[in-house]
Amino acid sequence: MKKKYIIKKKSEIDSLFKSKNKRGNSYFVIFKNNEVNNVNFRFAMSIGKKYGNAVARNKIKRQVRSIIRENQNLIDPKNEFVIVIKPQANQLQYQDINKQLVDLLIKTKIMETKNEKN
């Protein structure tokens, strides 16, 4: 992902956590702020050490970035969000991760369904 899509500053991530605007399922939690007037959406990821070793954590982060990249034209540009990956997600295959994450992004109104975009 390009830098324009990434949130790096700890203060910005903390403000998203404090916004209390969150939604989740048993594998992911999304904290969002849609009051921002950006040209592009921005996101960050958070994953704890309970998930697994560094190789496993990096693998799921690559997979989540890939899912975001595949669907970036459906994501509303006025959003900033943090994806928190829960330890239970290490049992999922890529297709399941994709389905769970896309469903959650649609529920939080960060992403439009493919039918709405056309």
N, C-alpha and C positions, 0 to 999 in steps of 0.2 A: 504494500500500500504506500501511496505517496504521503509525504509529511503533512500535506494539507488536510488529510483525513484523520490524523492521529492527535490525541490529547496526551501531552507529556508532563505538563506541570502538575505537581502534587496539589497545589492550591485549587486548580480547576477540577481535579478529580474529587477532592474533598468537598467542594461546593456541590457537586452532583450527588454525592452520598448524603449530604445534609438536606438536599431538596425534598427528600422523603417521597418522591414520585417514583415508585418502583412497582415492578410486576415480576413474577417469577413462576417457575414450575419446579419439578424435583431435580432438574439438572442445571438450570441457569437462572440468574436474577438480573434484571435490567433496571438500572437507575437512569432516568432521563430528564432532560431539560429541553423543552421545545420553545422557550421564549427567546431564543438566540436568533439573530438575523445574519446567518452565515451564508456564504455562497455555496459551501459544501457542508455536508454533515461531518461530524467528528466523533470519534469513539476511542475508548480505551478498554483494556481487558484486565481482569484481576483473577488470580488463581492462587490457592493456598498450597502449602507443602503437603497437606494431607492427601492431595490428589495423587501424588506419586513422585517418582524421581524427576530430575531435570529433563531427561529425554522425553518422558511421557507428558510433562507440562508443556514443553516446547512443541510437541507434536499436535496437541489439541489447539494450541494458540495458532499454529500454522493452518490447521483445518478451519478454525473459526474465521481467520482473516480471508481464507479462500472463499468461504460462504458469503462473507460480506462483499468481497470483490465481485463475485458472480451476480449478486443482486443489487449492486450499488446504484443502478439506474432506477430502481424501484424505491429507494430510500429517500424520504423527504429531506431536503437540504437544510431545513430549519431545526435540526435536531442535534443534540450532543448527548451521548449516552455511554455508560460503562456496563460491560458485560462481565458479571461475576460467574465464574465456572465452579460449580460445586463438585465435591469428590465423587459423587455418584455417577458423574458423566464419564468416568473412565471405563465403564462397562459398555458404552455405546460404540457402534460402528459409525463410519462417516455418514452413511445415508440417514441413520437415526439422529445424529447430531444435526445434520442439515434440516431434517423435518422439525425437530424440537425447537431449534433456534429460529427458523423462519416463522413457525407458528407463533412463537413468543414475540417476535418483531412485529407481526401483524396485529396481535392482541394489544400491544403497547402503542399502536398507530404510528410506529416509526417507519414501517414499510407498507406499501400498498400491495394488494394482491395483483397478480398478473392481469386479471380481468378488468380491474379498475383503471390500469394504465392505458389499455388499448382503447 
